[in-house]
Amino acid sequence: MHPQDQTIFALSSGRPPSAIAMVRVSGPQAGVVLTTLTGTLPAPRQASRRLLRDGMGQPIDDAVVLWFPGPASATGEDVAEFHVHGGRAVLSALLASISDIPNTRAAEPGEFTRRAFENGKLDLTEAEGLDDLIHADTDRQRRQALRQLQGLLGHRARDWRERIIEASALIEAGIDFSDEGDVPAELLAPAIKAIRALHGEIAEVLAAQGQAERLRDGLVVAIAGEPNVGKSTLMNQLARREVAIVSPHAGTTRDVIEVQLDLDGYPVTVIDTAGIRETDDPVEQEGVRRAQARAEDADLVLWLVEGSQAIDPDATRSLWKAGEGDRTGGSIWIVRNKIDLGGVGEAGPRGEFGISASRGDGIPQLVDALVTFASEFFGTSEGALVTRARQRDLLRQAADSLRRSLELVEEGEELAAEELRAAAYALGRLLGRVDVEDVLGAIFQKFCIGK
């Protein structure tokens, strides 16, 4: 039997034990599963309380069940839901009973959503929005993912594609009636006007600086500096919990430690790196190498020094070079720690802060500055359409094809029509409606089982 003809099932709620758990079933056997376990098929889209029994007639649980006949369901197929008590034994008995029914099997990650996509319940941009919503860590990420799930980009792309097809039809009609005197000219003028408008709209979307893509990936901040200057203590202060080992001995941190923060809705990954210094210890050498690599790749580096200690130019040279030309004015901040033990030097041109990581002095001011930096880094992503590199690449292909069609229309309508077909094809791939088998697996396998 083809996998699409099989009925799939999975736990679609959190890990047990829990107060309530939800098991979802989708496919042609969903009604049979529901009838087998409850005795009768409940009314569609109405919650019903039923006693579930296994194949031997033994009770499993007192549950609430729902029946969604296709195509009016989340996946477009027949769907059954079992809302049971979330104990491990209850779930084990229920899942075993479902699997005993012929032509049913456990779902793969993302298979419910993939079936919804293949049955036209959502396009690929909406599926990507759902994936982003599942993995959203902050409120701003949640709002952006929800806009995508609601079809913000998909609706625009469908409209663009329909208008491209209309313009293409006008040009191809002109080709068909090339022997009809002034007919081609009458058809060509509105087509060119429509193509120019389309190109302008897509180019405007592409002109955005990628704020939505950055918000999805998050801001990376690295805490770097020489050994024993308080990097791990600062990490713990920012995380508001002990995530890094704090020791008076130099070289305690040997590897890169990461913690995810939510700063005013902005997703920030803070990295605590090994102290950067010359050492003969091969393990510490590897830690220093990794620290330098992560700091160079970070969006912002907090270079930690003690009090009024001078900055070692050799240690920071590669980082300063990486920060040159940064659009926020610099990607390295000097953070002078242990101000309770000594003075703080003059404020530097790239930003300088005085803190006491052990006591918490200056930490609120540093956090406020990080929020401001994040706000400038992400920009305004409200209403942003593009959230993934895949989407941007396909929109760029469509825009390039539209531009070439305008350039080629004087040389021959056939060439312009071919470029319009390429533009429509790119938007079709964006929506997942043509030739996207190469990306479907990569997208849906990131979903959790049961979604």
Disulfide bonds with the S-S distance in Angstrom:
none
